[in-house]
């Protein structure tokens, strides 16, 4: 179960990171 939680956490972090990158890219 810990492995599943780690995968979910990593996926969420990647999605947030991509969202921030996209926001910065279009902001400029």
Secondary structure, DSSP 8 states (H G I E B T S, - for coil): -HHHHHHHHHHHHHHHHHHHHHHHHHH-
